[in-house]
């Protein structure tokens, strides 16, 4: 489904329609009333070989936006003006395009087009972010001459680039189908008494992002998640909630034999109180001693029982001699790949939406990634894991 809004870039939608049809897609064009001043519905219906919808209802037809929203495998809104962007970000449904957008269950892609200053305005940037939080995919503006005579960012992505972005998404989205992926994420809480525990600051965001990305690539995903305030959105992810390291260990041991890839992103407490008091410990004296005992190391145990064809990935968080320590863990725990978290960089690590990591494999040069969103880090990590599969075959 191709949605067109009222921008001068709408003339490029004719070429986009043509390219989509050539790629084998069935294209249903929706236009806002403003778009029809820039390009004729007749041009688009001729190219798409279907009637173009420009109104929710007209004298001779009632276009059911719910049916249209369910019909499409993808919705592409190109060009998307600042006004229509603001409507989508705020759930307004005052024309056929905005109404279908609200009903669409398929992946939505949007290619904004506007003048430089409109694009840079904080409200526009905020609206773009808003759509991204709904899971919609931005096809970023390109730089160059603008219709206003100004030059800079704001041009709609070229139709060829839009088609490339769709191809990337749909090829990639199935690249892990048939694979079973186990992920541990979040902190663990080790009880001291009924109201207190030993824990850590892990938010679970990185592991949840990996689970979402693997599910989006068609993998069958089991996520063993410690006490995090967050949870995955994708309904296809099997979520197993645990509290303590020992519960996480049991759940991971049970799920491991059936999985192809296990990714240990959890920040597991190394030690737990030897006994958890049955009643709340009373305050008395200036000192309180807790005796701690070691928790089982999940990654180490899975590394020992790993069979050929199974891949085990660990995380490392180090404060000094980071790479050497990470490589040591890679070997000791029999991992295929270790992700080294950088604590030095602003925006990386616990609680942030972004992360800066290095990917380390035995015998390979360390691959340092830029600071990027945790979802983008997850995509890079899964690309690397997929290349392990292909190298093996
Ligand atoms: O040894 P260290 O805790 O630094 O190793 C970190 C890696 O080992 C992470 O992948 C973490 O999820 C995993 N780990 C584990 N069980 C533990 C401790 C760490 O799975 N008890």
Boltz pocket constraint, residues with backbone or C-beta under 6 A from the ligand:
constraints:
  - pocket:
      binder: B
      contacts: [[A, 184], [A, 245], [A, 264], [A, 265], [A, 266], [A, 267], [A, 268], [A, 269], [A, 270], [A, 295], [A, 296], [A, 297], [A, 298], [A, 299], [A, 300], [A, 313], [A, 314], [A, 315], [A, 316], [A, 317], [A, 329]]
      max_distance: 6.0
